[in-house]
Amino acid sequence: TGGVFNEVTPLTDTDISWSVSGWGYLIALDFKTKQSDHLDWFGKMSQRAGSAGKRTFIKWLTNTNLQANPTVDDGNSLFDNTNHANDCDPSGAGKSLNYENLHTANDKLGAQTDSNGEPLFVEGRWIICGPTNRAPAQTLVSSEFNPDSANNEPNYFKGVLKGSIVSPYLGNDWYLSADASEFETFELGFLDDAMQPQIFSLDPSVSDEYFKTKKFMWRVEQYFGGAWVDWRGVTRGSQNV
């Protein structure tokens, strides 16, 4: 009709940087102890190191980057009801993980907007919780009906939620998160894509170090890091640390 297209304002991007840190330990075993290892404790070093690495990673991910409420890129705490409107329990009194409170958490996600005040259409997909909330989380994910109603009301979250993630370090705390494939949340990386702990051993058959010390040695290490890319993708349902 002869109208003029309006130009779109150039997009801007924010660089959120993070570093990879290393965790590990060195184990030295003398010949006498090795010969006395009748239970094959050191023979299972790979399995034990993997378990320790898994615990270290989960504790860092759920405690340091979630439960500890870290400062994010805008200078505010991750869960900040004043600046982020993503905390259902700012008093810390403890909110039960039930149908009503989960709806409140999901509504807070859905109310998030961009810098122009436009809705972001964020939907909760994952319940993140401690062991005490494992059962109610699973019920809310899979039940056909609202578990808190006797009227056989349909469970809105059936088919909406993808599942629950349980961390033994979270206690009574629970959170609701978007799925990273739909909305950017937390970015995580491993050095050289090594997602499992790396184990390096001193081979007695080729090492002159063993000849001098008569010791077996292992070095176990793991490198990972990450940061919150967008705090609008997660809501705290209850913090009762």
N, C-alpha and C positions, 0 to 999 in steps of 0.2 A: 504493500500500500504506500510505499515511499517513505516509511518510517525509518528512523535511524537506530541501529543497534546500540545499546548501552555497553560501554566497555566495562569489563570485569576488573575490579580492583586487583592489582597484582598480589598474589599470595605470598605470605611470609612463613618462614619456618623457624623453629627454635631448635638449636643444637643442644641435646642433653648428653653429656659425656659421662662415662663411667670407666673404671679400670678393672683389670683382672688381678686377683690376688691369689697367692699360693698357700696351701696348707699341707703339712706333711711331717714326717718324722724319719729318723734314722735308727735302725735296729741293728745292734751288733751282738753276735752270739759266739761265745768262746767254744772251743772244741769239747771241753768237759761237759758243759751244759747240753750241747747238741747230742752227745752220746747218751745222756741221761734222759732225753726227751722221749720217754716211753709212750706218752699219750699223743705224740706227733703234733704238739701245739704249734711248733714252728713250721711243720709241714703244711699246715692249713693257713699259712700266712696270707695267701691271696684272698681267701674267703674272709678272713678277719679284717684285712685292710679294706676290702670292699664294703663291709658292713660299717666300719668306722667312717669311711668316706661318705657313705649315704647319710649317716646320722649328722655328720658335720654340715653337709649340704642342706639337708632339710631344716636343721636348726637355724642356719644362716638365712634361708629363704623365708621361713615362717616367723621366726622370732625377731631377727634384725630388721627385716624389710616389711613386716606386717604388724606383729604384735607390739613392737617397740615404737610404732607410730613415727617413722622417720620424717625428717624435713625433705620436701620435694622441690622441684625446680622453681616454684613461685615463692619460695621462702617460708611457706607455711607447712604445718604438720600434714602428713598424708590424710589423716582423719581430723577434720576441722569443721565443725558445724557452722561456724560464722563465715568462713571464707570458702569452704568447699561443699557445705550442705550434704555431707556423705557419712554422717555419724548418727546412728539411731540411739546411741546410748552415751551421750557426752558426760553424764554424771558418773558413769562407771558403776552404777548400782547392779547392773546385770539384767539383760533382756533374754527371756527364754526363746529358744529356737522353736517357734510354732508357726502356724499358718498366717496368723494376723501379723506377727512381727516380720515374717519373711516378706509379706506384701508391702509393709512399710519400707523395708530395705530396698525392694525392687522399685517402688515408687520414687525413691530418692535417686536411683540410677536413671529412671525414665525422665526425671525432671532436669537432668543436666543439659546445659546449653553451650553453644560455642561462643566465641568472642563477640559475635553479633547478636547474641540472644536467641539464636535459632536452635530448636531441639536437636539433640544428637541421636535420638532413638536408641538409647542404650538399654539392653535387656539383660537381666541376670541369668547366667547359665550354670554357674558352679557355686555350690556351697562349700566353703572352706571352714573346717571346724576341728575341735579337739575330740578325743575319744568319747567323752561324756555325751556328745551330741551326735555320735555316729548313727544311732538308731533313728532318732527323729529326722535327721537329714535324709536317710535312705527312704523313710516313709514319705516325706515331702516330695522326693524325686519320683517315686514309683507308684504311689497310691492313686487309685482311680477316683477316690472321693476325698473331700476335705477331712483330714484326720481329726480336726477339732470341732466337727459338727456332727450332730446325730440325724441330720435331715438328708443325708446322702447327696449333699451338694458336690458338684464336680470339682475336682482338684485342678485349679488353673495351672499349676506348675507341672502337671503330668505332661511330658512331651516338650515342655519349655526348658526345663532344667536338663543339663546333660549328665549331671552326676554330682558326687560329693568328693572332696579331697580331705582326708583326715591326717592331721599331724599330731603326734603324741606330745608335742611341745606347746600346744595351744590351750590345753585345759578346758575351761568352760567357754572360751571365746569362739565366736563364729562370724563369718563374713560372707558377703555375696559378691561375686565377681562376674564381669562380662567374659565372653570367650575371646581369646586373642585373635582369632580368625575374623571376628566381626568388629572388634574395637580394640585398639592398642591399649595394653595395660602395663605389664612389667616385661622389660626386655632382659634376656638372660643369655650369657655367652660362656663358652668353655675354650680354653687355650688349645689351639689346634684340633678343635672338635672332640677332644678327649672327655667324654661325659662320665667315664669311670676313673677311679684312682689308678695311677700308673705305678707299677712296681718294678724296681730295678734291683738286681741282685749281683753280688760279688761272686763270680764263679771260681771256686777253689782250684779247679783244674787248669785255669789259665792265668790266675792272678798271682803275682809275686807278693801282693799285700797279704794274702793268706799264708804264704811261706814265712813271712816275717812275724805275723801276729797269731797265726792259726785260729782265725776268726771267720765266721760267716757273717755277711752283712746284707741288709736290705734297705733300700730307700723307697719310701712310699710318698707320693705327692699327687696333688690335685689342684688345678687352677680354674677358678670361675669368678664371675662378677656379673653385675647387672644394676638396673635402676628403673624407677617408675617412669614410664614414658608419658602416661596420662592418668592422673589420679581420679578422673571422672568415671573410670571403669570399675571402681570397687567401692563398696559400702561396708562400714563396720556395723554389724548387728548387735554385738555385745562384747564389751571388754571388761573382763573381771579377773585381771592379772593377779 
